[in-house]
Amino acid sequence: MSDYAIRAIERKEKPKVVRRNGFIPGVIYGKNYKSENVKFKEKKFLKLLSTHSQKAKIKVKINDEIKLCLIKEIQKDPVLEKIIHVAMQIVNEHDLVKQKVPIIFQGQEELAKNNLIVQVLIPEAEISGKAAEIPEAIYINIKDKKPGEKVTVADINVGPSLKVMDDPNKTYAIILTSKEYAD
């Protein structure tokens, strides 16, 4: 997490008006914090997302205070793919939280050399632990996987202080031959 904080501006306008004026509407909520409708400058928010995942921990400046927030949801227009709404949860770094974290499958180039590919079934895992320790992404090395092998909870290493909340039998991805994938 960087020291950069994005400014959340109090919002009274309707979301449509906010978007038309170059902002992204959102809501910020948290324990012991009254839910607040806010807006973010679209260009600054997109710049932030260019260096963070869509489930990142970020610093948000609300009035004159900087708060640690988890991006809980980003809604996009299904046709235009533009962000239409953002929901953020204020957390303390010691709070126990659950967060869906994107999975990054590493070693796909090595698989390709062997005419293998990874078919991603579920692109994220739910992790529980202290807010400060939740990673921005989970990295799983799949370069040595064989055809038919599955990527499951057992392949996720998040350390002793975090816990994967997903069913242990959940399959995140399957390794296929290029031919199987084409069929």
Secondary structure, DSSP 8 states (H G I E B T S, - for coil): --S-EEEEEE--S-HHHHHHTTEEEEEEEETTEEEEEEEEEHHHHHHHHHHS-TT-EEEEEETTEEEEEEEEEEEE-TTT--EEEEEEEE--TTSEEEEEEEEEEE-HHHHHHTTEEEEES--EEEEEEEGGG--S-EEEE-TT--TT-EEEGGG----TT-EE-S-TT-EEEEEEEHHHHH-
